[in-house]
Amino acid sequence: MTNYLNTNFDLNSDQLVEFIDELPFWSAPFGIRLLDHIRYKKNISILDIGFGAGFPITELAMRFGESCKIYGIDPWGAGTRRVKKKLALYGIGNTELIRREAENIPLPDNSIDLITSNNGINNVSNQEKVLCECSRLMKKGGQFVQTMNLGKSMIEFYEIMENVLKLHRMNKEVDKLHQHIRSKRKPLDEFLALIRKNNFSVVEIENNCFEYKFTDGTTMLNHYFIRLAFLDPWKEIVPEEKQAKIFQEIEDLMNEKALANGCFRLSIPFVVIDCIRN
């Protein structure tokens, strides 16, 4: 088996360069720690929940090799199409993609040895139902490893936003802000209770944190990923006719903080949760 000796890569290929820098900065810190916690074995079945644009599912497929079968589930059509292109380019044949919600996974009971999710399960509509599905699918003694960012993520921004809303006596909007944070990042104790309720034992919880740093608040709010992933939900907290004024005040306070501290920092605390099926 020396297919790896065929290294006819065209470094000027647009298709190659489209994927070689595939890993988003947001996904990487979580995913690196997730990959380190996995117990690597041959001849097992693996499910990755929320594979997004291809990380870590393509990395899992290459690290586990052809003796293993990797399934991925995600409802995102554009992401699924992109991952299929990556699998073809990388020559990966041990992976099957399922485009649907993780609350209903079309795989047999007791068929999976390892489940992974890189900051994915905290974004599903019904966490308890997804965890119930994981319990149904997982063989006894199987490993379940996931990452999730915590409630204090981006606290530096949220504190400023809350202060501006309170200054304008927008108490209803303050409540909406708190609800938004909770809906995206359930308290860890509550999430662990759901895990245990669904027949998993927690082996290890590893706490981590990384930072985004920006020259100021203006730069942060104009960052492509911030606008893509976060700005619309933040805007929904504030009535449309007040958005320009409120966000200008938020931006000004962020800029003042950056001037005082040398830059504007967003901290992203997260955990790796390593479990086994009882």
Long-range contacts (C-beta under 8 A, 24 or more apart in sequence): 3-91, 15-85, 15-89, 16-89, 19-85, 19-86, 19-89, 19-90, 22-53, 22-54, 22-55, 22-58, 22-86, 23-55, 24-53, 24-55, 24-225, 25-225, 26-225, 26-229, 27-52, 27-55, 27-56, 27-118, 27-119, 28-55, 29-208, 29-210, 29-268, 29-270, 30-118, 30-119, 30-147, 30-149, 30-270, 30-272, 31-55, 31-56, 31-59, 31-118, 31-147, 33-147, 33-206, 33-208, 33-272, 34-116, 34-118, 34-145, 34-146, 34-147, 34-272, 35-59, 35-60, 35-63, 37-145, 37-204, 37-206, 37-272, 37-274, 38-114, 38-116, 38-143, 38-145, 39-114, 39-143, 40-64, 41-68, 41-113, 42-67, 42-68, 43-67, 43-68, 44-68, 44-69, 44-113, 44-114, 45-69, 45-70, 45-71, 45-111, 45-112, 45-113, 45-114, 46-70, 46-71, 46-112, 46-113, 46-114, 46-115, 46-116, 47-71, 47-72, 47-73, 47-105, 47-107, 47-112, 47-114, 47-115, 47-116, 47-134, 47-137, 48-72, 48-73, 48-115, 48-116, 48-117, 48-118, 49-73, 49-74, 49-102, 49-115, 49-116, 49-117, 49-120, 49-121, 49-124, 49-130, 49-134, 49-146, 50-74, 50-102, 50-117, 50-118, 50-119, 50-120, 50-121, 50-123, 50-124, 51-79, 51-83, 51-97, 51-120, 52-76, 52-79, 52-118, 52-120, 53-79, 53-82, 53-83, 54-79, 54-82, 54-83, 54-86, 55-118, 56-116, 56-118, 57-83, 57-95, 58-83, 58-86, 58-87, 58-90, 58-92, 58-95, 60-116, 61-87, 61-92, 61-94, 61-95, 62-90, 62-92, 64-94, 65-94, 66-93, 66-94, 68-94, 69-94, 69-95, 69-96, 70-94, 70-95, 70-96, 71-95, 71-96, 71-97, 71-98, 71-107, 71-112, 72-96, 72-97, 72-98, 73-97, 73-98, 73-99, 73-100, 73-102, 73-105, 74-98, 74-99, 74-102, 74-120, 75-99, 75-100, 75-101, 101-125, 102-130, 102-133, 103-129, 103-130, 103-133, 104-133, 105-133, 105-137, 107-137, 108-137, 109-136, 109-137, 110-137, 110-138, 110-139, 110-140, 111-137, 111-139, 112-137, 112-138, 112-139, 112-142, 113-138, 113-139, 113-142, 113-143, 114-142, 114-143, 114-144, 114-145, 115-142, 115-143, 115-144, 115-145, 115-146, 116-144, 116-145, 116-146, 117-145, 117-146, 117-147, 118-146, 118-147, 119-147, 119-148, 119-149, 119-270, 120-146, 121-146, 121-148, 122-148, 122-149, 122-184, 122-185, 122-186, 122-191, 123-184, 127-186, 127-191, 127-194, 128-194, 128-197, 128-198, 131-194, 131-195, 131-197, 131-198, 131-200, 132-198, 134-198, 134-200, 135-198, 135-199, 135-200, 135-277, 138-277, 139-277, 140-277, 140-278, 141-276, 141-277, 142-276, 142-277, 143-274, 143-275, 143-276, 144-195, 144-200, 144-273, 144-274, 144-275, 144-276, 144-277, 145-272, 145-273, 145-274, 145-275, 146-272, 146-273, 147-270, 147-271, 147-272, 147-273, 148-185, 148-188, 148-191, 148-270, 148-271, 148-273, 149-185, 149-268, 149-269, 149-270, 150-185, 150-188, 150-269, 150-270, 150-271, 151-181, 151-182, 151-185, 151-187, 151-188, 152-267, 152-269, 153-185, 153-267, 153-268, 153-269, 153-270, 154-230, 154-266, 154-267, 154-268, 155-267, 156-257, 156-264, 156-265, 156-266, 156-267, 157-220, 157-250, 157-254, 157-266, 160-250, 160-253, 160-254, 160-257, 161-234, 161-237, 161-250, 163-253, 164-246, 164-249, 164-250, 164-253, 165-237, 165-238, 165-246, 167-249, 168-242, 168-246, 170-238, 170-242, 170-246, 173-237, 173-238, 173-239, 176-236, 176-237, 177-237, 180-233, 180-234, 180-236, 180-237, 184-233, 188-271, 192-273, 195-273, 195-275, 199-277, 199-278, 200-275, 200-276, 200-277, 200-278, 201-275, 201-276, 201-278, 202-273, 202-274, 202-275, 203-274, 203-275, 203-276, 204-272, 204-273, 204-274, 205-271, 205-272, 205-273, 205-274, 206-271, 206-272, 206-274, 207-269, 207-270, 207-271, 208-269, 208-270, 208-271, 208-272, 209-267, 209-268, 209-269, 209-270, 210-267, 210-268, 210-270, 211-265, 211-266, 211-267, 211-268, 212-265, 212-266, 212-268, 213-263, 213-264, 213-265, 213-266, 214-258, 214-263, 214-264, 214-265, 214-266, 215-258, 215-263, 215-264, 216-254, 216-255, 216-258, 216-259, 216-263, 216-264, 217-250, 217-251, 217-252, 217-253, 217-254, 217-255, 217-257, 217-258, 217-264, 218-251, 218-254, 218-255, 219-264, 220-254, 220-264, 220-266, 221-247, 221-251, 221-254
